[in-house]
Amino acid sequence: MTEKLSICLVGPKKGGKSSLLASLADCVAQSAFGYSPRLRPALQPISQAEFQADAADARRADLFHAEQGDYERLKQDFGEGGVATDTLNTYEYFFRLSVNGEAPPAVVTRGPWLLEVVDSAGEIAVPPDGAAVPILNDVKAKLAGQMLGADALVIVLPLVRLEDSAWVGTLSRLLDRLALARDRRLRRVVVVFSQYERLFTRLGPSAFTYACDPAVALHVLRKSLRAAPWLDRLRALEQPGGGVSVRYTVASAYGFTKRFQNPNMDPHQPGERRFRRARVEGARAYSEYWRPFLTAEPILYAALGLDSAFTFSHAQLDARTAENPAISILG
C-alpha cells in the first residue's frame, strides 16, 4: 500500500538545505550513502498532481508532466554554482521512494512511499536573533502549518561554531514551541550537519577514505554538539510520551571527486562550484567528477525510520568508546 509522508527542511540561511535537496536524487542513484548496498532504494521526482492523486490515478496524473519540472530546475541551478530558496515563500518537491532489495519486513511491506519535501528559507523559520525580516504573515502561517502537519523534520545546520552563530537562540525557541505543540504529527527528527567536505580539504586523495569512516563522523558530531543549547530540547522529544525518534548525521552536497577522491570544491571559480571539465556542457559536465555524499541519509531515515552507518542516536553520542586513530587528523 502506498504511504504518503511529509518532510520539512528547516535551518538557517545558507545552511545547505536547498543544496542537500538538489543532490538528493543523485546521491540515491549513485548509492553514495551509508545504507547497505543490498537495500537498493530508488527515488524518483514526481509532480504534485501525482502526489495528490489517488493510487489508481497516480500514473495517469503524471503522464504529461513536463520533463523540466521544479526539481530539475533546482538541480540545474545547483550544478551551475548556486541555489537558494526565495525568502518570500516555501517550496514543495515531490518524490516516489521504493526499496527494491533487502530490508526489515516492517519496511518492505509498507512501500512504496510518496514524499512531499518542504524547503523553507532560513529567514522564515530560523532567522538571526534580532533580525527584522520582512516575511509576510501568511507565509509564516503556511510554514507553521506544514511543520505541524509534517511526519518528519530535517534540521540542516552548517558545520560552524554553534556558540558563535546568531541563529542558535531562534532555533532553540522554535524547538521549544514545537515540543509544546499538541497538534503536531511529528514522528522523526534528523539533525544534519552539512558542508562535511570542508573538514577534509587538506587531505587530498585521502579525504574520501576518512570521510567514509563512521567513527570520524561520530567524532565530528560529538564535537559540534558540545555547544548546542537545544540538544536537551531534542532529548525531551524522545522521552516517554514524546513519540519522536531523533537522529544526527552529516552530509556533503558537493561531495568528492569520483576519480581523485578529494573534496569536489573548485578553488579556481568564484563562489561555491563543483569541479567540471573545461569546454564540456550540460549534465555530463556537472556529474562526471561529482559524487555527492550522505545527502540521502536524512531523507531516507525521515521516511523509513531505518538507521544507516551514519545516523546516530543520543545513546551513541553519549557512549564512551576508544577514539579511532584516524580521528586525530581532524583535531
C-alpha positions as CSV (number, residue, x, y, z in Angstrom):
1,M,0.0,0.0,0.0
2,T,1.4,3.4,-0.9
3,E,2.1,5.7,2.0
4,K,2.3,9.5,1.9
5,L,4.7,11.3,4.1
6,S,5.5,15.0,4.6
7,I,9.1,16.1,5.5
8,C,10.1,19.7,6.4
9,L,13.6,21.1,5.9
10,V,14.4,23.9,8.2
11,G,17.6,25.7,9.2
12,P,19.5,29.0,9.0
13,K,20.1,30.9,5.8
14,K,22.9,29.4,3.7
15,G,23.0,26.3,5.9
16,G,22.7,23.9,3.0
17,K,19.0,22.9,2.9
18,S,18.5,23.5,-0.9
19,S,21.8,22.1,-1.8
20,L,21.1,18.9,0.2
21,L,17.7,18.6,-1.6
22,A,19.2,19.3,-5.0
23,S,21.8,16.5,-4.6
24,L,19.3,14.0,-3.0
25,A,18.2,12.1,-6.1
26,D,21.7,11.8,-7.4
27,C,23.0,10.6,-4.1
28,V,20.5,7.8,-4.0
29,A,21.2,6.9,-7.7
30,Q,25.0,6.7,-7.0
31,S,24.5,4.7,-3.8
32,A,26.6,7.4,-2.0
33,F,25.0,6.7,1.4
34,G,25.7,4.6,4.5
35,Y,23.0,2.1,4.0
36,S,23.7,-1.4,2.8
37,P,24.0,-1.7,-1.0
38,R,21.5,-4.6,-0.7
39,L,18.8,-2.1,0.4
40,R,18.6,-0.7,-3.2
41,P,16.4,2.3,-2.6
42,A,15.1,4.3,-5.7
43,L,14.0,7.9,-5.6
44,Q,12.1,9.4,-8.5
45,P,11.0,13.1,-8.6
46,I,7.2,13.3,-9.4
47,S,4.7,16.1,-9.9
48,Q,2.4,17.5,-7.2
49,A,-0.5,16.1,-9.2
50,E,0.8,12.5,-8.9
51,F,1.4,13.0,-5.1
52,Q,-2.1,14.2,-4.6
53,A,-3.9,11.7,-6.9
54,D,-5.5,8.5,-5.7
55,A,-3.4,5.4,-6.1
56,A,-5.4,4.2,-9.1
57,D,-4.9,7.6,-10.9
58,A,-1.3,8.4,-9.8
59,R,0.4,7.2,-13.0
60,R,-2.1,8.9,-15.3
61,A,-1.8,12.2,-13.3
62,D,1.9,12.3,-14.2
63,L,1.6,11.1,-17.9
64,F,2.0,14.6,-19.4
65,H,4.2,16.0,-16.6
66,A,6.9,18.3,-18.1
67,E,10.4,16.9,-18.1
68,Q,11.8,20.2,-16.8
69,G,9.9,20.3,-13.5
70,D,10.6,22.2,-10.4
71,Y,13.1,19.7,-9.1
72,E,15.0,19.6,-12.4
73,R,15.4,23.4,-12.2
74,L,16.6,23.1,-8.7
75,K,19.3,20.6,-9.7
76,Q,20.3,22.7,-12.7
77,D,20.7,25.8,-10.5
78,F,22.8,23.8,-8.1
79,G,25.0,22.5,-10.8
80,E,25.6,26.0,-12.2
81,G,27.1,27.1,-8.9
82,G,24.3,28.4,-6.7
83,V,20.9,27.5,-5.3
84,A,18.9,29.2,-2.6
85,T,15.2,29.2,-1.6
86,D,13.5,32.5,-2.1
87,T,12.8,34.2,1.2
88,L,9.2,35.1,0.1
89,N,7.8,31.6,0.3
90,T,8.3,27.9,0.9
91,Y,8.7,25.4,-1.9
92,E,7.4,21.8,-2.1
93,Y,9.1,19.0,-4.0
94,F,7.6,15.5,-4.5
95,F,9.2,12.1,-4.8
96,R,8.4,8.4,-5.1
97,L,10.6,6.2,-2.9
98,S,10.8,2.5,-3.1
99,V,13.0,-0.2,-1.6
100,N,14.0,-2.9,-4.1
101,G,16.3,-5.0,-2.0
102,E,16.8,-6.4,1.5
103,A,15.2,-4.5,4.3
104,P,13.3,-5.3,7.5
105,P,9.8,-6.8,6.7
106,A,8.2,-3.8,8.5
107,V,9.8,-1.5,6.0
108,V,9.3,-3.6,2.8
109,T,5.6,-4.3,3.4
110,R,4.8,-0.5,3.6
111,G,6.3,0.7,0.4
112,P,6.3,2.5,-2.0
113,W,6.2,5.9,-0.4
114,L,5.2,9.3,-1.9
115,L,7.2,12.1,-0.2
116,E,6.5,15.8,0.0
117,V,9.6,17.6,1.0
118,V,9.1,21.3,2.0
119,D,12.1,23.5,1.6
120,S,11.9,26.7,3.7
121,A,14.1,29.8,3.5
122,G,16.2,30.3,6.6
123,E,14.8,33.8,7.2
124,I,11.4,32.3,7.9
125,A,12.0,29.6,10.5
126,V,15.5,30.3,11.8
127,P,16.4,33.9,11.3
128,P,19.3,35.5,13.2
129,D,18.4,36.9,16.6
130,G,17.1,40.4,16.4
131,A,16.9,40.4,12.6
132,A,13.9,42.3,11.1
133,V,13.0,40.1,8.2
134,P,10.0,41.3,6.1
135,I,8.2,38.0,5.8
136,L,4.5,38.0,5.1
137,N,2.4,36.6,7.9
138,D,0.6,34.2,5.5
139,V,3.9,32.7,4.5
140,K,4.8,32.2,8.2
141,A,1.4,30.6,8.8
142,K,1.9,28.4,5.8
143,L,5.2,27.0,7.1
144,A,3.9,26.7,10.6
145,G,1.1,24.5,9.2
146,Q,3.5,22.5,7.2
147,M,5.7,21.8,10.2
148,L,2.8,20.9,12.5
149,G,1.5,18.5,9.8
150,A,4.9,17.0,8.9
151,D,5.7,13.4,9.7
152,A,9.4,14.3,10.0
153,L,11.6,17.4,10.5
154,V,15.1,17.6,9.0
155,I,17.2,20.4,10.6
156,V,20.1,21.4,8.3
157,L,22.9,23.2,10.0
158,P,26.3,24.2,8.6
159,L,29.4,22.9,10.3
160,V,30.3,26.1,12.2
161,R,31.0,27.0,15.8
162,L,27.5,26.9,17.1
163,E,28.2,29.2,20.0
164,D,29.2,32.0,17.6
165,S,26.1,31.6,15.4
166,A,23.5,34.3,15.5
167,W,20.6,31.9,14.9
168,V,21.1,29.5,17.8
169,G,18.7,31.2,20.1
170,T,16.0,31.3,17.4
171,L,16.4,27.6,16.7
172,S,16.1,26.8,20.4
173,R,12.9,28.7,20.7
174,L,11.5,27.0,17.6
175,L,12.2,23.6,19.1
176,D,10.6,24.7,22.4
177,R,7.4,25.7,20.6
178,L,7.3,22.6,18.5
179,A,7.8,20.3,21.6
180,L,4.8,22.1,23.3
181,A,2.5,21.9,20.3
182,R,-0.3,19.4,20.9
183,D,-1.4,19.2,17.3
184,R,1.9,18.2,15.8
185,R,2.2,14.9,13.9
186,L,5.9,14.7,14.2
187,R,7.4,11.2,14.4
188,R,11.1,11.7,13.5
189,V,13.7,14.5,13.7
190,V,17.0,14.4,11.9
191,V,19.7,16.9,12.6
192,V,22.2,17.0,9.7
193,F,25.4,19.0,9.7
194,S,26.1,20.0,6.1
195,Q,29.3,21.0,4.3
196,Y,31.0,18.0,5.7
197,E,33.6,18.0,2.9
198,R,35.1,21.2,4.2
199,L,36.8,19.2,7.0
200,F,38.9,17.3,4.5
201,T,40.1,19.9,2.1
202,R,43.7,19.4,3.0
203,L,43.8,15.6,2.9
204,G,43.8,15.3,-0.9
205,P,43.2,11.7,-2.2
206,S,42.9,10.5,1.4
207,A,39.8,12.7,2.0
208,F,37.2,10.2,0.9
209,T,38.8,7.4,3.0
210,Y,38.5,9.4,6.2
211,A,35.1,10.8,5.3
212,C,33.8,7.2,4.8
213,D,34.7,6.2,8.4
214,P,31.6,6.4,10.6
215,A,33.8,6.8,13.6
216,V,35.1,10.1,12.1
217,A,31.5,11.3,11.5
218,L,30.5,10.4,15.1
219,H,33.6,12.3,16.5
220,V,32.6,15.4,14.4
221,L,29.0,15.3,15.7
222,R,30.1,14.9,19.3
223,K,32.5,17.8,19.0
224,S,29.9,20.0,17.2
225,L,27.1,19.3,19.6
226,R,29.1,20.1,22.8
227,A,28.0,23.7,22.4
228,A,24.4,23.0,21.3
229,P,22.0,24.6,23.8
230,W,19.0,23.0,22.1
231,L,20.3,19.4,22.5
232,D,18.3,18.8,25.7
233,R,15.1,20.0,23.9
234,L,15.6,17.3,21.3
235,R,16.3,14.7,24.0
236,A,13.0,15.7,25.7
237,L,11.1,14.8,22.5
238,E,12.3,11.2,22.9
239,Q,11.1,10.9,26.4
240,P,8.1,8.6,27.1
241,G,5.0,10.2,25.7
242,G,7.1,12.3,23.2
243,G,6.7,9.7,20.5
244,V,9.6,11.2,18.4
245,S,12.8,9.4,17.4
246,V,15.8,11.7,16.9
247,R,19.0,11.1,14.9
248,Y,22.1,13.0,13.9
249,T,24.1,12.8,10.8
250,V,26.5,14.6,8.4
251,A,26.2,15.4,4.7
252,S,28.1,16.9,1.8
253,A,26.1,18.1,-1.3
254,Y,29.4,19.0,-3.1
255,G,30.9,15.7,-2.1
256,F,34.0,14.3,-3.5
257,T,35.5,13.7,-7.0
258,K,34.9,10.3,-8.4
259,R,38.4,9.8,-9.7
260,F,40.7,11.6,-7.3
261,Q,38.7,11.3,-4.0
262,N,39.4,14.9,-3.0
263,P,36.6,17.2,-1.9
264,N,34.8,18.4,-5.0
265,M,35.2,22.2,-4.5
266,D,36.8,24.2,-7.3
267,P,39.1,26.8,-5.7
268,H,39.6,28.5,-9.1
269,Q,35.9,29.5,-9.5
270,P,34.1,32.3,-7.7
271,G,31.6,31.2,-5.1
272,E,30.9,27.6,-4.4
273,R,31.2,25.5,-7.6
274,R,32.0,21.8,-8.3
275,F,34.9,20.7,-10.4
276,R,33.9,20.3,-14.0
277,R,35.8,19.6,-17.2
278,A,36.5,22.7,-19.4
279,R,34.5,23.0,-22.6
280,V,32.1,20.3,-21.7
281,E,28.5,21.5,-21.2
282,G,25.3,20.0,-19.8
283,A,24.7,17.3,-17.3
284,R,27.9,15.5,-18.1
285,A,30.0,18.5,-17.2
286,Y,28.4,18.6,-13.8
287,S,28.3,14.9,-12.9
288,E,31.4,13.2,-14.2
289,Y,33.6,14.4,-11.4
290,W,30.9,14.5,-8.7
291,R,30.0,12.0,-6.0
292,P,27.5,13.6,-3.5
293,F,27.9,12.1,-0.1
294,L,25.3,11.2,2.5
295,T,22.7,13.7,1.4
296,A,20.2,10.8,1.1
297,E,20.7,9.9,4.8
298,P,18.4,12.4,6.5
299,I,15.6,11.9,4.0
300,L,15.7,8.1,4.0
301,Y,15.7,8.0,7.8
302,A,12.9,10.5,7.9
303,A,10.8,8.4,5.6
304,L,11.7,4.9,6.7
305,G,12.9,5.2,10.3
306,L,15.8,2.9,9.2
307,D,19.3,3.6,10.6
308,S,22.4,3.6,8.5
309,A,26.1,3.6,9.5
310,F,25.9,7.4,9.6
311,T,22.7,8.0,11.6
312,F,23.5,8.3,15.3
313,S,21.2,8.2,18.3
314,H,21.6,10.0,21.6
315,A,22.8,6.7,23.1
316,Q,25.6,6.6,20.5
317,L,26.5,10.2,21.0
318,D,26.8,9.6,24.8
319,A,28.7,6.3,24.6
320,R,32.3,6.5,25.7
321,T,34.5,4.5,23.3
322,A,38.1,4.5,22.3
323,E,39.0,7.1,19.7
324,N,39.7,5.9,16.2
325,P,43.4,6.7,15.3
326,A,42.2,8.4,12.1
327,I,40.3,11.0,14.1
328,S,43.4,12.7,15.3
329,I,44.0,14.1,11.8
330,L,40.8,16.2,12.3
331,G,41.9,17.7,15.6
